[in-house]
Amino acid sequence: MFLDILRRRNPAFVESAIQLHQAGHIPANAYVLDLDAVEANARVLKSEAGRQGLKIFGMTKQVGRSSSFCRAIKRGGIDAAVAVDMACARAVHNAGLKLGHLGHLQQVARHEAAAAAARFRPDYWTVFNTEKAAEAGKGASAAGYTQNLLARIKAEGDTFYRGHEGGFDADDIAGVADRLDDVEGGRFAGITTFPALLFDHAARKVKPTPNLATLTKAAKALQKAGRTNVEVNAPGTTSSVLLAALAEAGATQCEPGNGLHGTTALHVMEDLPELPAVLYLTEVSHLAGGKAYCFGGGFYIDPIFPEYDVKAIVSREPTVSAAALRSVEVPPPAAIDYYAMIDATAPGSPRPGDTAVFGFRGQAFVTRAYIVGVSGISKGAPKVETIENGFGETAAWPV
């Protein structure tokens, strides 16, 4: 779905990726990042967040916690990250970013809390219950500091992805704040939810979820209880064009992820300030039964989109030409994506060794794909900076 946008808005990226793959510098089954575009996107988001008075933490999971990605957003002005799990926390810390937010989406396991506090000292730590708050506070106390705690809240009618449920009762937020202040080594710092914004396919625009209203109501209740300087963390579908709406709703923090590489759902509908800066690249392996089989391992088509005709650019020469587009059958999520099948019936049939380029709104950290950072595309001098696994670690490639 994002391939058309890549071809139109960042053709040099596509062409550079094909060139580097054909020269043996990029492996098959790789999420490739245009680091120049990532840096520029980060600068746009950081600038707008500053105008709106928002703290900004970068999300890295979608691009496999790439170290070169982390350094690119830091050059763009975003020096802190949100980690969805401890693997994220380790990767962004090792890449030189501060840990701005830990514990949301995934809570920290009991026996990792002490290490998380001692090594990372996150600016904010989200907890779903008092038990998790006590674990975070105990770790912080042992490390010699007081941990800022964000309460994940919920109310009747809020929207959560299946498996994301949990949190404190928003109607009791004043009492929750008092209980978190009583945690040894911790203090109540604010509230959070996810998602605060969500793409509406029928309206073809991003709309606030009921969760955002829950945050606003809870913030007012806290103010009425005499609490000031309450942090309101409101992540979800974050592009620079949406930050004003978040600030107007009372948010104080935002956490762009797909926005940093120009792949929120809204980027499909409109040309937003952020350029598309990620693609999935693989290689044709063999032909069979009118299909060209390309290596898999990184196919992830976000279920937020309805089914569509998946296409790839298949070529040995750098190109974004429509003539190089081929329809592709991708294995369903229940199957292991050892290969995807490219239509090979049209003239100019794919050959083994051809590059195949896809445009996805990916979640690279749940795949078996390599993550490749490329600099210099904007200057006409593309160079591979990193080839890593989904944990931000140097990959053993080609051997």
Secondary structure, DSSP 4 states (H G I P E B T S, - for coil): --HHHHHHH-HHHHHHHHHHHHTTSS-SSEEEEEHHHHHHHHHHHHHHHHHTT-EE-EE-GGGTT-HHHHHHHHHTT--EEEESSHHHHHHHHHTT-EEEEESSSSPPPGGGHHHHHHHH--SEEEESSHHHHHHHHHHHHHHTSPEEEEEEEE-TT----TT----EEGGGHHHHHHHHHTSTTEEEEEEE-S-SEEEETTTTEEEE-HHHHHHHHHHHHHHHTT--S-EEE--SS--GGGHHHHHHTT--EE--SGGGGT-SHHHHHS--SSPP-EEEEEEEEEEETTEEEEE-S-----TTSPP---EEEEESS----GGGEEEEEPPPTTS--SEEEEE--SSS---TT-EEEE-----GGGSS-EEEEEE-GGGT--EEEEEE-TTS-B-----
